[in-house]
């Protein structure tokens, strides 16, 4: 009896072992084949790895999130979960090239749910469709030929801003003043609004709105997301008032037709001959103001940070703008040709945008199932690219933590490695606009001041774009 029992037990264990081997082999076949998802982990339910992602940003090391996972899973692609979405992160120049080259083929633009909730479309169309409409409206205002006429206005606004907020001050905090400059300029050029009191009505709500766009979408009083929703309502009311006043002015012939983006939107019809609704116009203008608000302000702040830390770079910038000033007659305004001569200044800006890109990355969505780098990417999954996988990668930029403007001389970086404005069909349409407003500001401020940091070891935080923890307070020394 004992031998029979032992035989049965041996037979059972042998069968169990056989089944385990078969199962293991089958699983290996599945996970080594074309159906294998990218390696990685999705973290906790719903939250995923979002908190860790944000935490590393607030500590000033957003690239650490990607470096750790690229080293552990794959330098090309890994899976995670961000903003309650299953996400695949595409890394390196090859990842950027793939996403940028397959726009509207394999992938499409995607915005987090928080954006949809803050900006619910009154026409019930998708964010993608609204984005296409906006891009069709923008070219005549943001293409280089059209921007040439804006340079003089930018110079006027920059001079006025420095006269009001910088002159006769021994110490200033850069970031809020940079936001004042870029926002005032956007209101002037997009809306023809230059009344400081009227602009001030937008300023504080816009700060709350921008802070909440990519926050955790929890609509509870006191959260960033809740504040952003309430701020949007406030901004919309003021925007609707401006739209109605402009409509009345156009009807009375007070405003020249099409002289700014708002006027153009009011007189433009769609393919069915229908004019845009007030709320649609308001949301699109708000989106434009956001695009020209914190991103360029952050870039200007970091430009001043590095010029304070690197006196040799500052001296070369000063030399270039002074040589340009000598060519100008007295107080003549800057023009398009002047800015084209600021080659070293623009190399400095590019290096700042490499070191601290305001646009850290962006999302796409898979339109269909496809494979990439040997892994299967399911339809509907969210895809994310991040500038730091190339900008801070020694494979593409030697000594990536060293500030070196000469990287952008000649042919510049390898394609798809330098992506502060994105790439492909969805490259930031305001790239040239940002270039002009930054160079105009650099020209004016460097000619007036030298400066030094008040907080020598001030930390950098990324939430969701890089900024100085204390806004970069500086001590001014007028020339």
C-alpha positions as CSV (number, residue, x, y, z in Angstrom):
1,X,0.0,0.0,0.0
2,X,2.8,2.4,1.0
3,X,4.6,1.7,-2.3
4,X,1.4,2.3,-4.3
5,X,0.8,5.6,-2.5
6,X,4.4,6.7,-3.2
7,X,4.0,5.7,-6.9
8,X,0.8,7.8,-7.1
9,X,2.6,10.8,-5.5
10,X,5.6,10.5,-7.8
11,X,3.3,10.3,-10.8
12,X,1.3,13.3,-9.6
13,X,4.4,15.4,-9.0
14,X,5.9,14.4,-12.4
15,X,2.7,15.4,-14.1
16,X,2.6,18.7,-12.2
17,X,6.2,19.4,-13.1
18,X,5.4,18.6,-16.8
19,X,2.5,21.0,-16.8
20,X,4.6,23.8,-15.2
21,X,7.3,23.3,-17.8
22,X,4.7,23.5,-20.6
23,X,3.1,26.6,-19.1
24,X,6.5,28.3,-18.7
25,X,7.4,27.5,-22.3
26,X,4.1,28.8,-23.5
27,X,4.5,32.0,-21.5
28,X,8.0,32.5,-22.8
29,X,6.7,32.1,-26.4
30,X,4.0,34.7,-25.8
31,X,6.2,37.2,-24.0
32,X,9.2,36.9,-26.4
33,X,7.0,37.3,-29.4
34,X,5.4,40.2,-31.1
35,X,2.7,40.5,-28.5
36,X,5.0,41.5,-25.7
37,X,4.3,44.9,-24.1
38,X,7.3,47.1,-23.4
39,X,9.0,46.3,-20.1
40,X,8.2,48.4,-17.0
41,X,5.7,48.8,-14.2
42,X,2.5,50.6,-13.9
43,X,2.6,51.3,-10.2
44,X,-0.4,51.6,-8.0
45,X,-4.0,51.5,-9.4
46,X,-5.2,54.8,-10.9
47,X,-2.3,56.8,-9.4
48,X,0.3,54.7,-11.3
49,X,3.8,56.3,-11.2
50,X,2.4,59.8,-11.4
51,X,3.4,60.8,-7.9
52,X,7.0,59.6,-8.3
53,X,7.2,61.3,-11.7
54,X,6.0,64.6,-10.2
55,X,8.1,64.2,-7.1
56,X,11.3,63.9,-9.1
57,X,10.4,67.0,-11.0
58,X,9.8,69.0,-7.8
59,X,13.2,67.9,-6.6
60,X,14.7,69.3,-9.8
61,X,15.7,66.0,-11.3
62,X,13.0,65.1,-13.8
63,X,15.5,63.3,-16.0
64,X,16.1,60.8,-13.2
65,X,12.6,59.2,-13.7
66,X,13.6,58.4,-17.3
67,X,17.2,57.5,-16.7
68,X,16.4,54.9,-14.1
69,X,13.8,53.2,-16.2
70,X,15.8,53.3,-19.4
71,X,18.7,51.6,-17.6
72,X,16.5,49.0,-16.0
73,X,14.1,48.1,-18.9
74,X,15.2,49.5,-22.2
75,X,17.0,52.6,-23.6
76,X,14.4,52.8,-26.3
77,X,11.0,52.3,-24.7
78,X,9.3,51.4,-21.4
79,X,5.8,51.2,-20.0
80,X,4.4,53.1,-17.0
81,X,1.2,54.7,-15.9
82,X,0.9,58.5,-15.8
83,X,-2.2,60.7,-15.1
84,X,-4.3,57.5,-14.7
85,X,-3.4,56.3,-18.2
86,X,-1.5,53.3,-19.4
87,X,1.5,54.9,-21.0
88,X,4.5,54.0,-23.1
89,X,7.5,56.3,-23.0
90,X,9.5,56.6,-26.2
91,X,13.1,57.5,-25.5
92,X,16.0,58.9,-27.5
93,X,16.3,60.4,-31.0
94,X,14.8,57.3,-32.6
95,X,11.7,57.5,-30.3
96,X,11.2,61.2,-31.1
97,X,11.6,60.5,-34.8
98,X,9.1,57.7,-34.7
99,X,6.4,59.7,-32.9
100,X,6.9,63.0,-34.9
101,X,7.0,61.1,-38.2
102,X,3.8,59.1,-37.6
103,X,1.5,61.9,-36.5
104,X,-2.0,61.2,-37.8
105,X,-0.8,57.8,-39.1
106,X,-0.1,55.6,-36.2
107,X,-0.4,58.3,-33.4
108,X,-2.4,61.4,-32.7
109,X,-2.3,64.2,-30.3
110,X,-3.7,63.5,-26.8
111,X,-4.3,65.8,-23.8
112,X,-4.9,64.7,-20.2
113,X,-8.4,64.5,-19.0
114,X,-7.7,67.5,-16.8
115,X,-7.4,69.7,-19.9
116,X,-10.7,68.4,-21.3
117,X,-12.4,69.2,-18.0
118,X,-10.9,72.7,-17.8
119,X,-11.7,73.4,-21.4
120,X,-14.9,71.6,-22.3
121,X,-15.6,72.3,-26.0
122,X,-18.9,74.1,-26.5
123,X,-19.1,72.5,-30.0
124,X,-18.7,69.0,-28.5
125,X,-15.8,68.2,-30.8
126,X,-12.6,66.6,-29.6
127,X,-9.5,68.4,-28.5
128,X,-7.8,67.0,-31.6
129,X,-10.4,68.6,-33.9
130,X,-10.2,71.9,-32.0
131,X,-6.4,71.8,-32.3
132,X,-6.7,71.4,-36.1
133,X,-9.0,74.4,-36.3
134,X,-6.6,76.5,-34.3
135,X,-3.6,75.5,-36.5
136,X,-5.6,76.6,-39.5
137,X,-6.2,80.0,-38.0
138,X,-2.7,80.7,-36.8
139,X,-0.3,80.6,-39.8
140,X,-1.0,84.1,-41.2
141,X,-0.2,85.6,-37.7
142,X,2.7,83.4,-36.6
143,X,4.6,82.7,-39.8
144,X,7.9,84.6,-40.2
145,X,6.7,87.0,-42.8
146,X,3.8,88.1,-40.6
147,X,5.9,88.4,-37.5
148,X,8.2,90.9,-39.0
149,X,5.8,93.7,-38.3
150,X,5.5,92.7,-34.6
151,X,9.2,93.3,-33.8
152,X,8.8,97.1,-33.3
153,X,5.8,96.6,-31.0
154,X,7.8,94.0,-29.0
155,X,10.6,96.5,-28.6
156,X,8.2,99.2,-27.4
157,X,6.6,96.7,-24.9
158,X,10.0,95.5,-23.6
159,X,11.3,99.1,-23.1
160,X,8.1,100.1,-21.3
161,X,8.2,97.0,-19.1
162,X,11.8,97.7,-18.1
163,X,11.1,101.4,-17.4
164,X,8.2,100.5,-15.2
165,X,9.3,97.4,-13.3
166,X,13.2,97.3,-13.4
167,X,14.6,100.8,-13.5
168,X,15.3,102.3,-10.1
169,X,15.1,99.0,-8.4
170,X,18.1,97.5,-6.7
171,X,16.6,94.0,-6.5
172,X,13.8,92.2,-8.5
173,X,12.4,88.7,-8.8
174,X,12.7,87.6,-12.4
175,X,10.0,85.0,-13.0
176,X,6.9,87.1,-12.1
177,X,8.3,90.0,-14.1
178,X,9.1,87.8,-17.1
179,X,5.4,86.6,-16.9
180,X,4.3,90.2,-16.8
181,X,6.3,91.0,-20.0
182,X,5.2,88.0,-22.0
183,X,1.6,88.3,-21.0
184,X,1.4,92.0,-21.7
185,X,2.9,91.4,-25.1
186,X,0.5,88.6,-25.9
187,X,-2.5,90.7,-24.9
188,X,-1.2,93.5,-27.0
189,X,-0.6,91.4,-30.1
190,X,-3.4,88.9,-29.9
191,X,-6.2,91.1,-28.5
192,X,-5.0,94.7,-29.1
193,X,-5.4,95.1,-25.3
194,X,-2.7,97.3,-23.7
195,X,-4.6,98.7,-20.7
196,X,-2.6,97.6,-17.6
197,X,-5.7,97.5,-15.4
198,X,-7.5,95.3,-17.9
199,X,-4.4,93.0,-18.3
200,X,-4.2,92.7,-14.5
201,X,-7.7,91.2,-14.4
202,X,-6.3,88.2,-16.4
203,X,-2.9,87.9,-14.6
204,X,-3.6,86.1,-11.3
205,X,-6.3,83.8,-12.7
206,X,-3.9,82.8,-15.5
207,X,-1.3,81.8,-13.0
208,X,-3.8,79.5,-11.3
209,X,-5.0,78.1,-14.6
210,X,-1.5,77.2,-15.8
211,X,-0.6,75.7,-12.5
212,X,-3.6,73.4,-12.7
213,X,-3.6,72.2,-16.3
214,X,-1.4,69.2,-15.7
215,X,-2.3,68.6,-12.1
216,X,-4.0,65.6,-10.6
217,X,-7.6,66.0,-11.8
218,X,-9.2,66.0,-8.3
219,X,-12.0,68.6,-8.3
220,X,-12.0,69.4,-4.5
221,X,-11.9,72.9,-3.1
222,X,-8.3,73.9,-2.5
223,X,-6.7,71.7,-5.1
224,X,-4.8,73.1,-8.0
225,X,-7.3,71.5,-10.4
226,X,-10.3,73.1,-8.7
227,X,-8.5,76.5,-8.7
228,X,-7.8,76.1,-12.4
229,X,-11.5,75.4,-13.2
230,X,-12.6,78.4,-11.2
231,X,-9.9,80.6,-12.7
232,X,-11.0,79.5,-16.2
233,X,-14.6,80.7,-15.5
234,X,-13.3,84.1,-14.4
235,X,-11.1,84.5,-17.4
236,X,-13.9,83.4,-19.8
237,X,-16.2,86.1,-18.4
238,X,-13.7,88.8,-19.0
239,X,-12.8,87.4,-22.4
240,X,-16.5,87.3,-23.5
241,X,-16.8,90.9,-22.5
242,X,-13.8,91.8,-24.7
243,X,-15.2,89.8,-27.6
244,X,-18.6,91.6,-27.4
245,X,-16.9,95.0,-27.2
246,X,-14.7,94.1,-30.2
247,X,-17.7,92.8,-32.2
248,X,-19.4,96.2,-31.5
249,X,-16.3,98.0,-32.6
250,X,-16.0,96.0,-35.8
251,X,-19.6,96.8,-36.6
252,X,-19.0,100.5,-36.1
253,X,-15.8,100.4,-38.2
254,X,-13.6,101.4,-35.2
255,X,-11.1,98.5,-35.6
256,X,-9.3,97.6,-38.8
257,X,-10.4,94.2,-39.8
258,X,-8.1,91.4,-39.1
259,X,-5.5,93.4,-37.3
260,X,-5.1,90.8,-34.6
261,X,-6.1,87.2,-34.0
262,X,-9.3,88.1,-32.1
263,X,-10.6,90.2,-35.0
264,X,-9.7,87.5,-37.5
265,X,-11.6,84.9,-35.5
266,X,-14.7,87.1,-35.4
267,X,-14.8,87.6,-39.1
268,X,-13.8,84.1,-40.3
269,X,-16.4,81.5,-41.1
270,X,-16.1,77.7,-41.3
271,X,-16.7,75.5,-44.3
272,X,-20.5,75.8,-43.7
273,X,-20.4,79.6,-43.6
274,X,-20.9,79.7,-39.8
275,X,-19.1,82.1,-37.6
276,X,-17.4,80.8,-34.5
277,X,-19.3,81.0,-31.2
278,X,-18.2,83.4,-28.5
279,X,-17.2,80.6,-26.1
280,X,-15.1,78.8,-28.8
281,X,-13.3,82.1,-29.6
282,X,-12.7,82.7,-25.9
283,X,-11.3,79.2,-25.3
284,X,-9.0,79.5,-28.3
285,X,-7.7,82.8,-27.2
286,X,-7.1,81.5,-23.7
287,X,-5.2,78.6,-25.2
288,X,-3.0,81.0,-27.2
289,X,-2.3,83.2,-24.1
290,X,-1.3,80.1,-22.1
291,X,1.1,79.1,-24.9
292,X,2.7,82.5,-24.8
293,X,2.7,82.8,-21.0
294,X,4.7,80.6,-18.7
295,X,6.8,78.7,-21.3
296,X,8.6,81.8,-22.6
297,X,8.6,83.4,-19.1
298,X,10.5,80.3,-17.8
299,X,12.9,80.5,-20.7
300,X,13.7,84.2,-20.0
301,X,14.2,83.4,-16.3
302,X,16.7,80.7,-17.0
303,X,18.5,82.9,-19.5
304,X,19.1,85.4,-16.8
305,X,20.1,82.7,-14.4
306,X,22.9,81.4,-16.6
307,X,24.0,84.9,-17.6
308,X,24.4,85.7,-13.9
309,X,26.4,82.5,-13.3
310,X,28.6,82.7,-16.5
311,X,30.2,86.1,-16.8
312,X,32.1,85.2,-20.0
313,X,28.9,84.2,-21.7
314,X,27.3,87.5,-20.5
315,X,30.2,89.5,-21.8
316,X,29.9,88.0,-25.3
317,X,26.1,88.6,-25.3
318,X,26.7,92.2,-24.2
319,X,29.4,92.7,-27.0
320,X,27.0,91.4,-29.6
321,X,24.1,93.6,-28.6
322,X,26.3,96.7,-28.2
323,X,27.7,96.2,-31.7
324,X,24.2,96.0,-33.0
325,X,23.2,99.1,-31.0
326,X,26.0,101.1,-32.6
327,X,24.5,100.3,-36.0
328,X,21.1,101.7,-34.8
329,X,20.4,105.4,-35.1
330,X,19.7,106.8,-31.6
331,X,16.6,105.2,-30.2
332,X,15.4,103.5,-33.4
333,X,13.3,100.4,-32.7
334,X,14.6,97.0,-33.4
335,X,13.5,95.3,-36.6
336,X,13.6,91.9,-38.2
337,X,17.0,92.3,-39.7
338,X,18.5,93.3,-36.4
339,X,17.4,90.2,-34.7
340,X,18.8,88.0,-37.5
341,X,22.3,89.4,-36.5
342,X,22.0,88.2,-32.9
343,X,23.5,84.8,-33.7
344,X,25.4,84.3,-30.5
345,X,22.5,85.4,-28.4
346,X,20.3,82.8,-30.1
347,X,22.9,80.1,-29.5
348,X,22.7,81.0,-25.8
349,X,18.9,80.7,-25.9
350,X,19.1,77.3,-27.5
351,X,21.5,76.1,-24.9
352,X,19.2,77.3,-22.2
353,X,16.3,75.5,-23.8
354,X,18.4,72.4,-24.0
355,X,19.4,72.6,-20.3
356,X,15.9,73.6,-19.1
357,X,13.3,73.0,-21.8
358,X,9.9,74.6,-20.8
359,X,8.1,72.0,-22.8
360,X,9.4,68.9,-21.0
361,X,7.5,66.5,-23.2
362,X,4.0,65.7,-24.6
363,X,1.5,63.0,-25.1
364,X,0.2,61.1,-28.1
365,X,-2.3,58.3,-28.4
366,X,-2.0,55.1,-30.4
367,X,-4.5,55.1,-33.3
368,X,-4.0,51.4,-34.0
369,X,-2.0,48.4,-32.7
370,X,1.6,48.7,-33.9
371,X,5.1,47.4,-33.0
372,X,8.1,49.4,-32.0
373,X,11.6,48.2,-31.1
374,X,10.3,44.7,-30.9
375,X,7.4,45.5,-28.6
376,X,3.7,45.6,-29.1
377,X,1.9,49.0,-28.6
378,X,-1.8,48.5,-28.1
379,X,-4.4,50.8,-29.7
380,X,-5.6,53.5,-27.2
381,X,-2.5,53.5,-25.1
382,X,-1.0,56.9,-24.3
383,X,2.5,57.6,-25.7
384,X,4.9,60.1,-24.1
385,X,8.1,61.7,-25.3
386,X,10.4,63.7,-23.0
387,X,13.1,66.1,-24.1
388,X,15.4,65.0,-21.3
389,X,15.9,61.6,-22.8
390,X,18.0,63.3,-25.5
391,X,18.9,66.8,-24.1
392,X,20.6,65.3,-21.0
393,X,22.0,62.3,-22.8
394,X,25.8,62.2,-23.3
395,X,25.2,60.0,-26.4
396,X,23.9,63.1,-28.1
397,X,25.4,66.0,-26.2
398,X,28.9,65.6,-24.7
399,X,29.1,66.8,-21.1
400,X,25.4,67.4,-21.0
401,X,25.5,69.4,-17.7
402,X,28.0,71.9,-19.1
403,X,26.6,75.1,-20.6
404,X,28.1,75.4,-24.1
405,X,26.4,77.6,-26.7
406,X,28.9,76.5,-29.4
407,X,26.9,73.3,-29.7
408,X,24.5,75.2,-32.0
409,X,27.1,76.6,-34.4
410,X,27.3,75.2,-37.9
411,X,24.8,72.3,-38.5
412,X,24.0,72.1,-34.8
413,X,22.8,68.9,-33.0
414,X,21.8,65.6,-34.7
415,X,18.2,65.7,-35.9
416,X,15.5,64.7,-33.3
417,X,17.9,65.2,-30.4
418,X,17.1,68.9,-29.7
419,X,13.3,69.1,-29.3
420,X,12.3,72.1,-27.0
421,X,9.5,72.9,-29.4
422,X,8.5,69.3,-30.2
423,X,8.7,68.2,-33.8
424,X,6.8,67.0,-36.9
425,X,3.4,68.4,-37.8
426,X,2.8,69.3,-34.2
427,X,5.9,71.4,-33.7
428,X,5.0,74.4,-31.6
429,X,3.5,77.0,-34.1
430,X,4.7,79.8,-31.8
431,X,8.4,78.9,-32.1
432,X,9.3,81.9,-34.2
433,X,7.2,84.2,-32.1
434,X,9.0,83.0,-29.0
435,X,12.4,83.6,-30.6
436,X,11.6,87.2,-31.4
437,X,10.1,88.1,-28.0
438,X,13.1,86.5,-26.2
439,X,15.8,88.2,-28.3
440,X,14.1,91.6,-28.0
441,X,14.0,91.2,-24.2
442,X,17.7,90.0,-24.1
443,X,18.8,93.0,-26.2
444,X,17.1,95.5,-24.0
445,X,17.9,94.1,-20.6
446,X,21.6,93.3,-21.3
447,X,22.2,96.8,-22.5
448,X,20.7,98.2,-19.3
449,X,21.9,95.9,-16.6
450,X,24.4,93.5,-15.2
451,X,23.1,91.4,-12.3
452,X,23.9,88.7,-9.8
453,X,21.8,86.0,-8.0
454,X,20.6,86.8,-4.5
455,X,20.3,83.1,-3.7
456,X,23.4,81.4,-4.9
457,X,22.2,77.8,-4.5
458,X,18.6,78.4,-5.5
459,X,17.0,75.1,-6.4
460,X,15.2,74.3,-9.7
461,X,11.8,72.6,-9.5
462,X,9.8,71.2,-12.4
463,X,6.0,71.5,-11.9
464,X,5.2,70.8,-14.8
465,X,7.8,73.1,-16.4
466,X,11.2,74.1,-14.9
467,X,11.3,77.2,-12.7
468,X,13.5,78.6,-10.0
469,X,12.1,77.7,-6.5
470,X,12.1,81.3,-5.4
471,X,11.5,82.9,-8.8
472,X,15.2,84.0,-9.2
473,X,15.6,87.1,-7.1
474,X,18.6,89.1,-8.5
475,X,20.5,92.3,-7.6
476,X,20.7,94.8,-10.4
477,X,23.7,96.9,-11.5
478,X,22.8,99.5,-14.1
479,X,25.4,100.2,-16.8
